[in-house]
Amino acid sequence: MTDLVTVGESMLRLSPPDHQRLEAMDELDVHVAGAESNVAIAAERLGLDAAWASKLPDSPLGRRVTSALGTHGVDADVVWDDDARMGTYYVEMAGKPRGTNVIYDRADAAVTTATAEELATERIAAADAFYTSGITPALSETLLETTADLLELAGEADTTTVFDVNYRSKLWSPAEARDTLEGLFPDIDVLVVAVRDARDVLDREGDAEAIARDLADEFGFELTLVTRGGEGSLALSEGDVFEQGVFEAEEYDTVGTGDAFVGGFLASWLDGDSVPDALEYGAAAASLKRTIPGDIALVTPEEVERVVESGEQSGISR
């Protein structure tokens, strides 16, 4: 039986090497990228049996995605579309003051027409957990309906539903996101939200603990995870609060760090570990991802455990 099924878009990420500007590029590095596939890969590499479901163009670019997932052991349950296109995005990596810039080219991608009936509903119903993010319903009205249908289906099958708010300002406004996402929350067991998104999108006030308690009280989440960037993460479970700091890392590529945290957390928690231990495991996976180019956390359980054992944290520890 599959431990974790994720559903969402995967794209091709194109990046100029060596922090070059796109307008001056002569070549591009290519990586497979997408929150849901990133989480599936991290979880699979760290011990779960994970699958990713989506819709892709029946083309060399679509097959590039499934080949990448297969390399990491993730079963790609894909609907192939003969006519649709592949979504891409471009990343200019840079430090201060320029900063990293993301440019999307994902309009009318194959995934935007995916319906629940097309996707891996039987597999989701039989899985331990189903994961998706706020990116998916933001991509099209069809995917909003699909997301709602899949969350409802998973809940009816007693599959634990995990949802990361994962707000993207280039997809929709805070007000649009809040109205839509809060309509999905009653079908979610585990919510993941960045503290900035909780404040700016969900219109919540206070520190991470106050936000977690407010959301859990209103929507009845089994587990609420609030990420705080450099200050680490916080979990609220059955009224108890657990805090976890950040393991120090030399940052090379921070894109995908949040997905590595979620994948690491789920790999530990779904395997039976306690919430605080899973927080620590997720934090260690995230620290390793910051040293790796591309969106995918190319990490091993041994590496994660070594980071945990080193205990080299900054910020708040549990």
Disulfide bonds with the S-S distance in Angstrom:
none
